[in-house]
Amino acid sequence: MPNVPRRPARARRPPAGAVTPNGGAESPDYGALFEAASEHRRSERFLDSIIENLPDMVFVKDAESLRFVRFNRAGEELLGHTRDELIGKNDYDFFPSDEADFFVTKDRMVLEGRDVVDIPEEPIDTAHLGRRILHTKKIPIFDETGRPIYLLGISEDITERKEVDDALRAAREEADRANRAKSSFLSRMSHELRTPLNAILGFSQLLEMDELTDEQRESVGYISRAGRHLLELINEVLDISRIESGQMTISPEPVSVRDVLDELIPLVRPLADRREISVAAIDETGSSFVHADRQRMKQVVLNLLSNAVKYNREGGSIIVRAVVAGPDRVRVSVTDSGYGIAAEHQARLFQPFDRLGEELGSVEGTGMGLALSKGLIEAMGGTIGMDSSLDVGSTFWVELGRVDGPLEQLERAAARPLSLADHRHRRRVLLQIDDNLSNVQLMERIVGHRPGLELVAAMTGRLGIDLAREHRPDVVLLDLHLPDMTGHEVLRLLKSFPETRDLPVIVLSADVTKTKVARLMDAGAFGYLTKPVDVDELLRIVDKAVRDQRAAS
């Protein structure tokens, strides 16, 4: 392998007049000199061997001419030229002029800056491998006076790694686009499905308030149950999407454990009765409340109860127990007398779509329930776990933070109907801005339960703004999806006019993302309700807005 030019070694000579120990003139120690030269050559050969066998290309250029003076084997293999073809040549002899200009510019930068230059991605056209991407470091080499005499280059071929990185980046970008498209689709689907459900569930709730025959009440009950079931299906689809995208919205509040159990156990009892499975509930918490999202907690506990029925024995038993698990924790457990789960399978229980080989069995399911439950419980700051023994049964449990219950007296005061004294001076005007006729008709029926309220409706955003400025309503109900402008724009304009700036605006919409709610509240919304609207909740927030307006006036 050709070597970098070296100056010949010079033997050291004693100063003139030096005297040997025996008093005569000193003679050279040729043996020592020969040994030193041999050691120097061995060191050079060792260094040459290392450079020659490095997997990365190593090259040396003359600092003046920038011609190659040294190449290792990896450099020959990468460029497709022998070192005899390379030595004494420059970049312009092998590469297109634009590439050679780039290499020379970097070389001059190294030599003039007298420092290392790192080039993370350096494209190069080779004779036999085509376009390659190199990670190159160029280092100046100085003589004893500090003058740069050589340029050392070390280049790693990262072409395959970059192709993999680019493919991964493209896959991530495609996945992001797919997620955005999915989120957009789910948002539209949510709105399109929730809007008619708002009318179905709203009118059925109103019908339940009327005097009905037994047959009529049964029919209305079917409508309400079917509507709620459809709403639950919509929510499950959206839950899966939100968990996958990390955008799960949790609305924590004090939730009564006893109320949750009292509501859920009757839902599974008919299926349990058909299989002669007994269901018992034991509440040892003393009517405790937990910090949870009420709907999400019910969703998780109902999933555990449903599994306990589905995977139980005929004539088996289920025990639901609520206990205080510490000074600030409550545990709800569901124990069945089923066939149990083998220890080696238990770690897979909370993995999505894994049904432990039951896919072809008679029990229906998707394998999403426990995975979804785990995500929901952890989002509420809780934990979920299980214990199981083969041929004995299983216990699944969730733990949540224990909190004080809400003050029921204050809730009743906030929810009370307006008294005659409240509307003795004048009727309170409620402006609804919504382009859906069934929503307007539903609100007319709801307002009928508040004799002190008068409804004014607008089916476009512009008309709603004009009516708000003209009538100065006490409360505005605003839908986000309008034919002429967005609800966000209507809210912004209402808050920009002096005569409407202080109006309480309650947003009603089927779009329920945490970011959207936060943006609306920051823009000045008084409150936000999700469609289908719960009539009691709507009346509570309207009553509160009216009282606040009355106090301010």
VENCORPE-V96186 format. One record per residue. N is the residue number from 1. RES is the residue in three letters. D_CENTER is the distance of its C-alpha to the mean C-alpha in whole Angstrom. Layout:
n	res	d_center
N	RES	D_CENTER
N	RES	D_CENTER
This chain:
n	res	d_center
1	MET	56
2	PRO	58
3	ASN	57
4	VAL	57
5	PRO	60
6	ARG	61
7	ARG	64
8	PRO	67
9	ALA	67
10	ARG	70
11	ALA	72
12	ARG	73
13	ARG	76
14	PRO	78
15	PRO	79
16	ALA	83
17	GLY	85
18	ALA	83
19	VAL	85
20	THR	85
21	PRO	85
22	ASN	89
23	GLY	89
24	GLY	89
25	ALA	87
26	GLU	83
27	SER	83
28	PRO	79
29	ASP	77
30	TYR	76
31	GLY	75
32	ALA	72
33	LEU	71
34	PHE	71
35	GLU	69
36	ALA	67
37	ALA	66
38	SER	66
39	GLU	63
40	HIS	61
41	ARG	62
42	ARG	60
43	SER	57
44	GLU	57
45	ARG	57
46	PHE	54
47	LEU	52
48	ASP	53
49	SER	52
50	ILE	48
51	ILE	48
52	GLU	49
53	ASN	47
54	LEU	43
55	PRO	41
56	ASP	40
57	MET	42
58	VAL	45
59	PHE	47
60	VAL	49
61	LYS	51
62	ASP	54
63	ALA	53
64	GLU	56
65	SER	56
66	LEU	52
67	ARG	54
68	PHE	52
69	VAL	54
70	ARG	52
71	PHE	50
72	ASN	49
73	ARG	48
74	ALA	44
75	GLY	45
76	GLU	48
77	GLU	46
78	LEU	43
79	LEU	45
80	GLY	48
81	HIS	51
82	THR	53
83	ARG	53
84	ASP	57
85	GLU	56
86	LEU	53
87	ILE	55
88	GLY	57
89	LYS	55
90	ASN	52
91	ASP	49
92	TYR	51
93	ASP	53
94	PHE	50
95	PHE	47
96	PRO	46
97	SER	48
98	ASP	44
99	GLU	43
100	ALA	46
101	ASP	45
102	PHE	42
103	PHE	43
104	VAL	46
105	THR	44
106	LYS	42
107	ASP	45
108	ARG	47
109	MET	44
110	VAL	44
111	LEU	48
112	GLU	48
113	GLY	45
114	ARG	47
115	ASP	43
116	VAL	41
117	VAL	38
118	ASP	35
119	ILE	34
120	PRO	31
121	GLU	31
122	GLU	35
123	PRO	36
124	ILE	39
125	ASP	41
126	THR	43
127	ALA	46
128	HIS	45
129	LEU	41
130	GLY	41
131	ARG	38
132	ARG	36
133	ILE	34
134	LEU	35
135	HIS	33
136	THR	37
137	LYS	38
138	LYS	41
139	ILE	44
140	PRO	47
141	ILE	50
142	PHE	53
143	ASP	56
144	GLU	58
145	THR	59
146	GLY	55
147	ARG	55
148	PRO	53
149	ILE	55
150	TYR	52
151	LEU	48
152	LEU	46
153	GLY	43
154	ILE	41
155	SER	38
156	GLU	36
157	ASP	35
158	ILE	31
159	THR	31
160	GLU	30
161	ARG	27
162	LYS	26
163	GLU	27
164	VAL	24
165	ASP	22
166	ASP	22
167	ALA	22
168	LEU	18
169	ARG	17
170	ALA	19
171	ALA	17
172	ARG	13
173	GLU	15
174	GLU	16
175	ALA	13
176	ASP	11
177	ARG	14
178	ALA	14
179	ASN	11
180	ARG	12
181	ALA	15
182	LYS	14
183	SER	12
184	SER	16
185	PHE	18
186	LEU	16
187	SER	17
188	ARG	20
189	MET	21
190	SER	20
191	HIS	22
192	GLU	25
193	LEU	25
194	ARG	25
195	THR	28
196	PRO	30
197	LEU	29
198	ASN	30
199	ALA	33
200	ILE	34
201	LEU	32
202	GLY	34
203	PHE	37
204	SER	37
205	GLN	37
206	LEU	40
207	LEU	42
208	GLU	41
209	MET	43
210	ASP	46
211	GLU	49
212	LEU	49
213	THR	51
214	ASP	49
215	GLU	49
216	GLN	47
217	ARG	45
218	GLU	44
219	SER	43
220	VAL	41
221	GLY	39
222	TYR	38
223	ILE	37
224	SER	34
225	ARG	33
226	ALA	32
227	GLY	31
228	ARG	28
229	HIS	28
230	LEU	27
231	LEU	24
232	GLU	23
233	LEU	22
234	ILE	21
235	ASN	18
236	GLU	18
237	VAL	17
238	LEU	14
239	ASP	13
240	ILE	12
241	SER	10
242	ARG	8
243	ILE	8
244	GLU	7
245	SER	4
246	GLY	3
247	GLN	6
248	MET	9
249	THR	12
250	ILE	14
251	SER	18
252	PRO	20
253	GLU	23
254	PRO	26
255	VAL	27
256	SER	30
257	VAL	30
258	ARG	33
259	ASP	32
260	VAL	29
261	LEU	32
262	ASP	34
263	GLU	32
264	LEU	31
265	ILE	34
266	PRO	36
267	LEU	33
268	VAL	33
269	ARG	37
270	PRO	39
271	LEU	37
272	ALA	38
273	ASP	41
274	ARG	42
275	ARG	41
276	GLU	43
277	ILE	41
278	SER	41
279	VAL	38
280	ALA	39
281	ALA	37
282	ILE	38
283	ASP	36
284	GLU	37
285	THR	35
286	GLY	38
287	SER	36
288	SER	33
289	PHE	30
290	VAL	26
291	HIS	23
292	ALA	21
293	ASP	20
294	ARG	23
295	GLN	21
296	ARG	19
297	MET	21
298	LYS	24
299	GLN	21
300	VAL	21
301	VAL	25
302	LEU	26
303	ASN	24
304	LEU	26
305	LEU	29
306	SER	29
307	ASN	28
308	ALA	31
309	VAL	33
310	LYS	32
311	TYR	33
312	ASN	36
313	ARG	40
314	GLU	42
315	GLY	44
316	GLY	41
317	SER	40
318	ILE	36
319	ILE	36
320	VAL	34
321	ARG	34
322	ALA	32
323	VAL	33
324	VAL	33
325	ALA	31
326	GLY	32
327	PRO	33
328	ASP	29
329	ARG	28
330	VAL	28
331	ARG	28
332	VAL	28
333	SER	30
334	VAL	31
335	THR	33
336	ASP	35
337	SER	38
338	GLY	36
339	TYR	37
340	GLY	34
341	ILE	32
342	ALA	33
343	ALA	32
344	GLU	30
345	HIS	28
346	GLN	27
347	ALA	24
348	ARG	23
349	LEU	23
350	PHE	19
351	GLN	18
352	PRO	17
353	PHE	20
354	ASP	22
355	ARG	25
356	LEU	27
357	GLY	30
358	GLU	30
359	GLU	29
360	LEU	33
361	GLY	34
362	SER	35
363	VAL	32
364	GLU	30
365	GLY	26
366	THR	23
367	GLY	22
368	MET	18
369	GLY	20
370	LEU	19
371	ALA	16
372	LEU	15
373	SER	17
374	LYS	16
375	GLY	12
376	LEU	14
377	ILE	16
378	GLU	14
379	ALA	12
380	MET	16
381	GLY	17
382	GLY	19
383	THR	20
384	ILE	21
385	GLY	24
386	MET	27
387	ASP	30
388	SER	32
389	SER	36
390	LEU	37
391	ASP	40
392	VAL	39
393	GLY	36
394	SER	32
395	THR	31
396	PHE	27
397	TRP	26
398	VAL	24
399	GLU	24
400	LEU	23
401	GLY	24
402	ARG	28
403	VAL	28
404	ASP	32
405	GLY	32
406	PRO	32
407	LEU	36
408	GLU	37
409	GLN	40
410	LEU	38
411	GLU	35
412	ARG	39
413	ALA	40
414	ALA	37
415	ALA	37
416	ARG	41
417	PRO	43
418	LEU	44
419	SER	48
420	LEU	51
421	ALA	51
422	ASP	47
423	HIS	49
424	ARG	52
425	HIS	52
426	ARG	50
427	ARG	48
428	ARG	44
429	VAL	43
430	LEU	39
431	LEU	38
432	GLN	36
433	ILE	34
434	ASP	33
435	ASP	34
436	ASN	34
437	LEU	37
438	SER	36
439	ASN	34
440	VAL	37
441	GLN	39
442	LEU	37
443	MET	37
444	GLU	41
445	ARG	41
446	ILE	39
447	VAL	41
448	GLY	44
449	HIS	43
450	ARG	43
451	PRO	47
452	GLY	46
453	LEU	44
454	GLU	44
455	LEU	42
456	VAL	42
457	ALA	40
458	ALA	38
459	MET	37
460	THR	36
461	GLY	34
462	ARG	37
463	LEU	39
464	GLY	37
465	ILE	37
466	ASP	41
467	LEU	42
468	ALA	40
469	ARG	42
470	GLU	45
471	HIS	45
472	ARG	43
473	PRO	41
474	ASP	40
475	VAL	36
476	VAL	34
477	LEU	32
478	LEU	30
479	ASP	28
480	LEU	25
481	HIS	26
482	LEU	30
483	PRO	32
484	ASP	33
485	MET	30
486	THR	27
487	GLY	27
488	HIS	25
489	GLU	28
490	VAL	31
491	LEU	29
492	ARG	29
493	LEU	33
494	LEU	34
495	LYS	33
496	SER	35
497	PHE	38
498	PRO	40
499	GLU	42
500	THR	38
501	ARG	36
502	ASP	36
503	LEU	36
504	PRO	33
505	VAL	31
506	ILE	29
507	VAL	26
508	LEU	26
509	SER	24
510	ALA	22
511	ASP	19
512	VAL	17
513	THR	13
514	LYS	13
515	THR	13
516	LYS	16
517	VAL	18
518	ALA	17
519	ARG	19
520	LEU	22
521	MET	23
522	ASP	23
523	ALA	25
524	GLY	27
525	ALA	27
526	PHE	29
527	GLY	26
528	TYR	24
529	LEU	25
530	THR	23
531	LYS	25
532	PRO	27
533	VAL	28
534	ASP	30
535	VAL	33
536	ASP	34
537	GLU	31
538	LEU	32
539	LEU	35
540	ARG	34
541	ILE	32
542	VAL	35
543	ASP	37
544	LYS	36
545	ALA	35
546	VAL	39
547	ARG	40
548	ASP	38
549	GLN	40
550	ARG	43
551	ALA	43
552	ALA	42
553	SER	45
